[in-house]
Amino acid sequence: MRKFHGKKRKLILAAILAIAATAIGVAYAAWTTGGSGSGQAQAGSATSMTISAGSPSSSLYPTASADVAATVSNPNPYKVHVSSIALGAVSVDAGHSGCNLASVTVTSPQDNGGSGWDVPAKSGGVNGSLNVDLTSAISMTNAANDSCQGATFTVALTATGASTT
C-alpha cells in the first residue's frame, strides 16, 4: 500500500473537499419559490324557521290558564337560539265558531324564564326540531260561553332567534 505524502496528499484532500462543496452547492442551489394571491369564501343565507302546532299538555277552562304547545323547525345548518316567542291573534276551530274569543287572552312574549330555547341544526336532510311548551301562555275568563267547550284554539306565534354555538 502506498502512502501519499506531501503535495499529492494535499491535492487529493483539496479535490475531495472541492467535490463535497460542489455537491453541497448543488443541493443548496435548488430553486425555491413562493407566491401570493387571494382566496374566496362565500357566506350562506339564513332560512326562516317554521313553527307548527304541538300537542298541549293542559286544557283551558274558565278562570284558568293553559300551556300553548308548538314545534319549532330549524332548516339551517347551525343551531339557533330562540330568545323569545311572541303570541299574537287567537282563532278557534270551525266547529266552535260561536265561542266568544274576547274571553281568551295570551301572555306575550314568552322567553322560557329568560333562558330561551336552543333549536338544533339541520342534520343531513332532516331539519332540527324542538318541542316548546309555553307555560300558562293562554287564559280564559269566566265570560267564556258554552260554545268554547271542547274548542281548539290556534295562536299565531313569532320567534326571535339568532345563530349560536
C-alpha positions in Angstrom: 0.0 0.0 0.0 1.3 3.3 -1.0 1.3 6.2 1.3 0.7 9.7 0.0 2.9 12.4 1.3 3.2 16.0 0.9 1.8 17.7 -2.2 -0.1 14.6 -3.5 -1.9 14.2 -0.2 -2.9 17.9 -0.2 -4.0 17.7 -3.8 -6.2 14.7 -3.1 -7.6 16.3 0.0 -8.3 19.5 -1.9 -10.0 17.5 -4.7 -12.3 15.7 -2.2 -13.2 19.0 -0.5 -14.0 20.6 -3.9 -16.2 17.7 -4.9 -18.0 17.8 -1.5 -18.5 21.6 -1.7 -19.9 21.2 -5.2 -22.4 18.6 -4.1 -23.5 20.8 -1.2 -23.7 23.8 -3.6 -25.9 21.7 -6.0 -28.2 20.7 -3.2 -28.4 24.3 -2.0 -28.9 25.7 -5.5 -32.3 24.0 -5.8 -34.9 26.5 -6.9 -37.2 27.9 -4.3 -40.4 29.9 -4.9 -43.3 31.5 -3.0 -46.4 33.2 -4.1 -49.2 35.4 -3.1 -52.8 36.0 -4.3 -56.2 35.7 -2.9 -58.8 33.0 -1.9 -62.5 33.3 -1.7 -65.3 32.2 0.7 -69.0 32.8 0.5 -71.5 33.1 3.3 -74.8 31.3 3.0 -78.1 32.9 3.8 -80.3 32.1 6.8 -83.6 30.3 6.1 -86.6 31.1 8.2 -87.6 28.7 10.9 -91.2 27.4 10.9 -93.5 26.9 13.9 -96.3 24.4 13.9 -98.9 23.4 16.5 -97.8 20.9 19.1 -99.8 18.7 21.5 -100.9 20.7 24.5 -100.1 19.2 27.9 -103.0 21.0 29.7 -106.6 22.1 28.9 -108.1 25.6 29.0 -111.0 26.3 31.4 -112.8 29.5 32.5 -110.7 31.4 35.1 -107.6 29.3 34.3 -104.5 29.3 32.2 -103.1 26.6 30.0 -99.9 26.0 28.0 -99.5 26.7 24.3 -97.6 23.8 22.6 -95.6 24.3 19.4 -92.8 22.7 17.5 -90.0 24.9 16.1 -88.3 23.6 13.0 -84.8 24.8 12.0 -83.8 24.3 8.4 -80.3 26.0 8.9 -77.0 24.1 9.2 -76.4 25.8 12.6 -78.1 25.8 16.0 -80.5 28.7 16.6 -81.1 30.3 20.0 -84.7 31.5 20.2 -84.7 34.3 22.8 -88.5 34.9 22.8 -91.7 33.8 21.1 -94.4 36.5 20.6 -98.0 35.3 20.8 -100.5 37.0 18.6 -104.0 36.6 17.3 -106.1 33.7 18.7 -108.6 31.8 16.5 -110.9 28.9 17.2 -111.7 25.8 15.1 -114.6 25.9 12.8 -116.8 23.6 14.9 -116.7 26.1 17.8 -117.2 29.4 15.9 -119.7 30.5 18.5 -117.0 30.7 21.1 -116.5 34.3 22.3 -112.8 34.8 21.6 -112.9 38.0 23.7 -112.8 35.7 26.8 -109.4 34.3 25.7 -106.2 36.2 26.1 -102.5 35.4 25.7 -99.4 36.4 27.7 -96.8 37.6 25.3 -93.9 37.4 24.8 -92.7 34.1 26.3 -89.0 33.6 27.0 -88.7 30.3 28.9 -87.9 32.1 32.2 -85.3 34.3 30.4 -83.2 31.4 29.1 -85.0 31.0 25.7 -84.6 27.8 23.7 -81.9 26.2 21.6 -83.2 24.6 18.4 -80.8 22.1 16.9 -79.2 22.5 13.5 -80.4 20.7 10.4 -78.6 17.3 10.1 -78.3 15.6 6.8 -81.7 16.1 5.2 -83.6 16.5 8.5 -84.4 19.9 10.0 -83.5 20.5 13.6 -86.7 20.4 15.7 -87.7 21.4 19.2 -91.0 20.9 21.0 -91.8 24.1 23.0 -94.3 24.3 25.8 -95.2 28.0 26.5 -96.2 27.7 30.2 -99.6 29.3 31.1 -99.5 31.4 28.0 -103.2 31.4 27.2 -106.0 32.2 29.7 -109.8 32.1 29.6 -112.0 34.4 31.6 -115.3 33.4 33.3 -117.1 35.2 30.5 -116.4 32.3 28.1 -119.7 30.9 26.8 -120.7 27.2 26.4 -119.6 27.3 22.7 -116.0 27.3 23.9 -116.2 23.8 25.5 -114.0 21.4 23.6 -112.7 24.1 21.3 -109.2 24.0 19.8 -107.5 27.4 19.9 -104.8 28.4 17.5 -102.4 31.1 18.5 -100.2 33.0 16.0 -96.5 32.7 17.1 -93.4 34.6 16.0 -90.0 33.5 17.1 -87.0 35.8 17.5 -83.7 34.0 17.3 -80.0 34.1 16.2 -77.3 31.6 15.4 -75.4 30.2 18.5 -72.6 27.9 19.3 
